[in-house]
Amino acid sequence: MKEGITALFGNRAIFIPTWTIFLSNFASSLCIVVLTFYALDILQFTKGQLGFMFALSAAGGLVGAKIIKPLRAKWRRGAIYTYVPLFDTPAFILFFLADSWLFLGILLAIRTALATVTNIIFLAILKKQHRIIY
C-alpha cells in the first residue's frame, strides 16, 4: 500500500485524475442516498418503482462497459476521458426536472454508463502507463 500511495502522490499525471474520479464517485454516492429519500418521501415512489429505477441504473453500468470497445475504435482514451463530462453534466442537470421513476431511472442509467466508461478508461490509462497487471 505504501508503494501505491507513494506512486499516487509522486505522479501528477495519476494524482489529479485519481482524485477527480474519487470525488465524482463519492458525490454520486451521496446523490444516490439523497435521491432515494427524495423519491420515496417527496415523489411518493413505491419501493417497487425505486427498485426498477435502480435496476435501470445497473443496466446503465452494463451498457457503459459494453460501449467501451466501439468508443475506443473511434477515439483515443484521452479524448473519451476528456469529453465524457460533456454528456454527464446535462444528465445531472436533468435530474432537477425528473419527476417519474422511469425518467430518473433513465438518467441514472446514463450517469452509471458514463461513470463506468470513465472508470474503465482511467484504469486502462493507469495500467498502460505503469504496466500494472491485474
N, C-alpha and C positions, 0 to 999 in steps of 0.2 A: 504494500500500500504506500509505503514511503516513496518508492520509485515513481509511482503514479502521481502522487502529489507534487514531487519534485519536477516531473515532466510537465505537469499541468501549469504550474506557476513559472516554470522556466522557459516556456514556449508561448509567445504571444499569439501565434497562429492557432494554437489549440485553446488557449485560455479564454479568449473572447467568445468564440462560437460555443464552447462548453457552457459558459455562464449564460449565454443567450438562450440556449436550449433548456438549461436548468430553470431559468426564470420563466420561460414560456410554459414549460410543463407544470411548474409549480402554480403559476397563475391559472392555467387551465384546470388544475385540480381544485383550486379554490372556486372557480366559476362553476364547476360541476356541483359542488356542495351547495352553493347559493342557488343554482338553478333547480336543484332537487326540491329545496324548500319553497322556492318561488312557484314551481309547477304544482306542488301539492297544496300549498296554503293559499296562494293568490289566484292561480288559474284553475284551481279545483280539479286537477287531473286525477284520474283514478290510479291506483297502483299498477293496473294493467297497462294503462296508457304510458305511464312513466317507464315501465319495463320495455314496451315497444320502442319508446323514444331512445332508450339506451341500447337496445338491440340494433337500431339503425346506426347509432354511433359506432358500435363494434363492427358492423358491416363496413363502415367507412374506413376503419383500420385495415380491413382485408383489401378493400379497393386501393387504398394507398400503397400497400405492399405490392399489389398486382400491377399498378401503373408505372412503377419504377423502371422496368425494362423498356417500355415504349418511350418514356421520357428520356432515358439515357441514350436511346438510339437517335434521338433528335437533338438533344442539347447536352452540354458538358455538365458535370456535377456542380461546379461553382455557379453556373447560370441558374440551374434548378434551385439550388440552395438560396440564392440571392432573390429570385423572383417569386418564390412561394408566398412570402408575406403580402405580395400584391393581391393575392387571392384570399389569403387568410383574413386580412383586415376587413374587407367588406362582409365576410361571413360573420365576424364578430359584431360588426355594426348592425347587421340584420337581426341579431338576437333581440335587440330592443323592440323590433316590430313583430316578433313572433308571438302568437297567442294560441297556437294549436300544438298538440303534441306531435303531429306529423311535420309541421314546419320546423319546430325545434329539433326533432329527430333528424331531419334532412340537414339542418345547419350543423348539428353535432357530427353527423357523418362526414360532412365536408371538412370540418375542423379536424376530426380524427384522421381523415385521409391525408390532409396536408401535414399534420404533425408527424404522421408515420413517414411520409416522404422526407421531411426534414431530418428526422432522426436517422433514417436509413442512409441518406446521403452523407450526413455528418460522420456516421460510423465508417462508411466506405472511404471518405476522405482521410479520416484518422488512421484507419487501417493501412491505407496506401502510403501515407506519409511516414508512418512509423513501423511499417511491415509487421503489424500485430497479427498474430494467428489466434483465432478463437477456436 
